């Protein structure tokens, strides 16, 4: 009998010690690998994968402990999708509470289709309650911070509306936009036409960035892409003004002159055949798909009608007539 009582007392003591340790762990700030850690949780992500994501992002706690806490709390299935950022004051208890509530102090920033990275970054600098930790970084340093240092930065961020916790960083938003473009580009490339002259996803991204800048009406997007794809097949220069303007950079004053079209630069598609060396803007999903699956047409030319739409022509004579009708007459 005495041995049974002693055993029960020991078991009770062990349970009490475990409960005390668990209580202390739940209320003790998590150890982080950096000042802040960000995680984006997509709809349908399992609690186990959420725990793994926090650990991969920099929470220095065994993933199984986080997962068991989520599961034991009974709130694991109530975790909401969203973008979360924690700092060194965050405890396991407050981490779960934040994800269950969702980000109640969310702000939003809109990054538009057709913008350059410079425009993206300027908009982020103006965004409400967003820490500008990338403000002093060059584009190359920014890409290195995202783990993609060998890739040119232009075109690598997906235009969308991004929500974020107030006090989050611009790097966290850029990381999500970078990841989203990578996913969208991979998905579009998987749907490419069998006879596309584009050789790599990077070429598709560059062409899509041109299509984005040249498309006035969504209904014309596939035809605009087709014109450039047809020209690539024939070895014709693309002859697109937006690439020339991009190459001029700060020197462009809003008026594109004949001398600009004749001045050879890597981005002058009047003087050089093929695609420019990098994208010239951030394309939408629609432009990515148009670049890899353009409309079926033999058109080689198009000109703006003046109402946002374009007139497409198969040959130069028809194009000149369209130019006379829609441009020179005005």
C-alpha positions in Angstrom: 0.0 0.0 0.0 2.8 2.4 0.9 4.5 1.7 -2.4 1.3 2.5 -4.3 0.9 5.8 -2.4 4.5 6.7 -3.1 4.1 5.9 -6.8 1.0 8.1 -7.0 2.8 10.9 -5.3 5.7 10.6 -7.7 3.4 10.5 -10.7 1.5 13.6 -9.3 4.8 15.4 -8.8 5.9 14.6 -12.4 2.6 15.7 -13.8 2.8 18.9 -11.8 6.4 19.6 -13.0 5.3 18.9 -16.6 2.3 21.2 -16.2 4.5 23.9 -14.7 7.0 23.6 -17.5 4.3 23.8 -20.1 2.8 26.8 -18.5 6.1 28.6 -18.4 6.9 27.7 -22.0 3.5 29.1 -23.2 4.2 32.4 -21.5 7.9 32.7 -22.3 8.9 34.7 -25.4 10.0 32.6 -28.4 13.6 32.6 -29.4 14.0 34.0 -32.9 16.8 34.0 -35.4 16.2 37.6 -36.2 14.4 40.7 -34.8 11.3 39.7 -36.6 10.0 36.6 -38.3 7.4 36.6 -41.1 5.2 33.7 -42.3 2.5 33.7 -44.9 -0.2 31.0 -44.3 -2.3 30.0 -47.3 -5.8 28.8 -47.1 -5.9 25.0 -46.3 -2.5 24.8 -44.7 -2.4 22.1 -42.0 -1.5 23.0 -38.4 1.6 20.7 -38.7 2.8 22.6 -41.8 2.1 25.9 -40.1 4.3 24.9 -37.2 7.0 23.8 -39.7 6.7 27.1 -41.5 7.4 29.1 -38.4 10.5 27.1 -37.6 11.8 27.4 -41.1 11.2 31.1 -41.0 13.3 31.5 -37.8 11.4 30.4 -34.7 14.0 28.5 -32.7 11.7 26.0 -31.2 11.1 22.4 -32.2 8.2 22.3 -34.7 6.6 19.4 -32.9 6.2 21.5 -29.7 4.4 24.2 -31.6 2.2 21.7 -33.4 1.4 19.9 -30.2 0.5 23.2 -28.6 -1.8 24.1 -31.5 -3.4 20.7 -31.4 -3.8 20.5 -27.6 -5.3 24.0 -27.4 -8.3 22.9 -29.5 -7.8 26.0 -31.8 -5.6 24.4 -34.5 -8.4 24.3 -37.0 -9.3 27.9 -36.3 -6.0 29.4 -37.5 -6.7 31.8 -40.3 -4.8 32.3 -43.5 -2.9 35.5 -43.8 0.5 37.1 -43.5 1.9 37.3 -39.9 4.9 38.8 -38.4 6.2 38.3 -34.8 8.9 39.9 -32.8 11.0 38.8 -29.8 8.2 39.5 -27.4 5.9 36.9 -28.9 5.0 33.9 -26.8 3.6 30.6 -28.0 0.3 31.7 -26.4 0.2 35.0 -28.2 1.4 33.5 -31.5 -1.6 31.1 -31.6 -4.0 33.8 -30.5 -2.8 36.1 -33.3 -3.3 33.5 -35.9 -6.8 32.5 -34.5 -7.9 36.1 -34.5 -6.4 36.9 -37.8 -4.5 40.1 -38.2 -6.8 42.7 -36.7 -4.4 45.6 -37.4 -4.1 44.9 -41.1 -3.1 47.5 -43.7 -3.1 47.1 -47.5 -0.9 48.2 -50.3 -1.7 48.0 -54.0 1.1 47.2 -56.4 -0.2 47.8 -60.0 0.3 45.8 -63.2 2.8 47.4 -65.5 4.7 49.2 -62.8 8.5 49.0 -62.6 10.3 47.9 -59.5 11.2 51.5 -58.8 7.5 52.4 -58.7 6.8 49.3 -56.6 9.4 50.4 -54.0 8.2 54.0 -54.0 4.7 52.8 -53.2 5.9 50.6 -50.4 7.8 53.6 -49.0 4.5 55.5 -48.8 2.5 52.6 -47.4 0.9 53.0 -44.0 2.8 51.6 -40.9 5.2 49.6 -43.1 8.8 49.5 -41.9 11.1 50.5 -44.8 14.0 48.2 -44.0 14.9 47.9 -47.7 15.1 51.6 -48.4 18.9 51.7 -48.4 19.2 48.5 -50.4 20.1 48.5 -54.1 17.9 46.2 -56.3 20.8 43.7 -56.3 21.0 43.7 -52.5 17.2 43.3 -52.3 17.3 40.2 -54.5 20.2 38.8 -52.3 18.0 39.4 -49.2 15.3 37.4 -50.9 17.8 34.5 -51.7 17.7 35.3 -55.4 20.8 37.4 -55.8 21.8 36.1 -59.3 18.5 37.2 -60.9 17.8 40.8 -62.1 15.2 42.4 -60.0 12.9 43.9 -62.6 9.7 42.0 -63.3 10.2 39.5 -60.4 7.4 40.8 -58.2 3.7 40.0 -58.8 1.4 43.0 -58.9 -1.5 42.6 -56.5 -3.1 44.0 -53.3 -1.1 42.8 -50.3 -2.4 42.9 -46.7 0.1 43.1 -43.9 0.3 43.6 -40.2 0.9 47.2 -39.1 4.5 47.4 -38.1 5.5 44.7 -40.6 8.4 45.3 -43.0 8.5 46.1 -46.7 10.8 43.2 -47.1 8.0 40.9 -45.9 5.6 42.3 -48.6 8.3 42.1 -51.3 9.0 38.5 -50.3 5.4 37.5 -50.8 5.3 39.4 -54.1 8.5 37.7 -55.3 7.2 34.2 -54.3 3.8 34.9 -56.0 5.5 35.9 -59.3 7.6 32.8 -59.2 4.5 30.7 -58.8 2.5 32.5 -61.4 5.4 32.3 -63.9 5.9 28.6 -63.3 2.1 28.0 -63.8 2.0 30.0 -67.0 5.1 28.3 -68.4 3.5 24.9 -67.8 0.6 26.0 -70.1 2.8 27.3 -72.9 2.0 26.5 -76.5 4.0 23.7 -78.0 5.3 25.9 -80.9 6.3 28.9 -78.8 9.6 30.5 -79.8 10.2 31.4 -76.2 13.0 29.2 -74.8 12.8 29.8 -71.0 10.4 31.1 -68.4 12.6 34.2 -68.1 11.9 35.0 -71.8 8.2 34.5 -71.2 8.4 37.0 -68.2 10.2 39.5 -70.4 7.7 39.3 -73.2 4.8 39.4 -70.8 6.2 42.7 -69.3 6.1 44.2 -72.8 2.6 42.9 -73.5 1.5 44.5 -70.2 2.8 47.9 -71.3 1.4 47.7 -74.8 -2.1 46.5 -74.0 -4.7 49.2 -73.8 -7.8 46.9 -73.7 -7.8 43.5 -72.1 -9.5 42.0 -75.2 -6.5 42.9 -77.3 -3.9 41.2 -75.0 -3.7 37.9 -76.8 -3.3 39.7 -80.2 -0.7 42.1 -78.9 1.3 39.0 -77.6 0.8 37.3 -81.0 2.3 40.2 -82.9 5.5 40.0 -80.8 5.6 36.2 -81.0 5.2 36.3 -84.8 8.0 38.8 -85.0 10.3 36.7 -82.9 9.6 33.7 -85.2 10.5 35.7 -88.3 13.5 37.4 -86.7 12.0 40.8 -87.0 12.7 43.6 -84.5 10.0 44.0 -81.9 10.0 47.8 -82.4 8.1 48.5 -79.2 8.3 52.0 -77.6 8.0 50.9 -74.0 11.4 49.1 -74.1 13.1 52.2 -75.5 11.5 54.4 -72.8 12.6 51.9 -70.1 16.2 52.0 -71.5 16.2 55.8 -71.3 15.4 55.7 -67.6 15.4 59.1 -65.9 16.4 60.7 -69.2 12.9 60.2 -70.6 10.9 63.4 -70.3 7.6 62.1 -71.5 8.3 62.8 -75.2 9.8 60.0 -77.2 11.8 61.4 -80.1 13.1 60.0 -83.3 16.7 60.3 -82.0 15.7 58.1 -79.1 14.5 55.4 -81.5 17.8 55.5 -83.4 20.1 55.5 -80.3 21.2 52.0 -79.7 20.9 50.6 -76.2 20.3 47.1 -74.9 16.6 48.0 -74.6 16.2 49.6 -78.0 14.1 47.0 -79.9 14.2 49.1 -83.0 18.0 48.7 -83.3 18.3 45.2 -81.9 16.4 42.0 -82.7 15.0 39.8 -80.0 13.9 40.4 -76.5 15.5 43.0 -74.2 17.9 41.7 -71.5 15.4 41.9 -68.7 11.7 42.6 -68.2 10.6 46.2 -68.3 7.6 46.0 -65.9 5.7 43.7 -63.5 3.2 41.8 -65.7 -0.2 40.5 -64.6 -1.2 36.8 -64.8 -3.2 37.6 -67.9 -0.1 39.0 -69.7 1.9 35.9 -68.6 -0.6 33.6 -70.1 -0.9 35.7 -73.3 2.9 35.6 -73.8 3.0 31.8 -73.7 -0.4 31.2 -75.4 -1.0 34.1 -77.8 -4.0 34.4 -80.0 -3.9 32.6 -83.4 -3.3 35.4 -85.9 -0.7 36.3 -88.6 -0.7 40.0 -87.5 2.7 41.7 -87.5 1.7 45.2 -86.7 -0.7 47.2 -84.5 -1.5 50.8 -83.9 -3.6 52.5 -81.2 -7.0 53.6 -82.3 -7.2 56.4 -79.7 -9.9 54.7 -77.6 -7.6 52.3 -75.8 -8.0 49.5 -78.4 -5.6 48.7 -81.2 -5.9 48.0 -85.0 -4.0 44.9 -86.1 -2.5 44.4 -89.5 -0.9 41.4 -91.3 1.3 43.5 -93.6 3.0 46.8 -93.8 0.7 48.4 -96.4 -2.3 47.7 -94.2 -0.5 49.0 -91.2 0.4 52.2 -92.9 -3.2 52.7 -93.9 -4.2 52.1 -90.2 -1.6 54.6 -89.1 -2.9 57.2 -91.5 -6.5 56.6 -90.3 -5.9 56.5 -86.5 -2.7 58.5 -85.9 -1.7 60.9 -88.6 -5.3 62.1 -89.2 -5.3 63.2 -85.5 
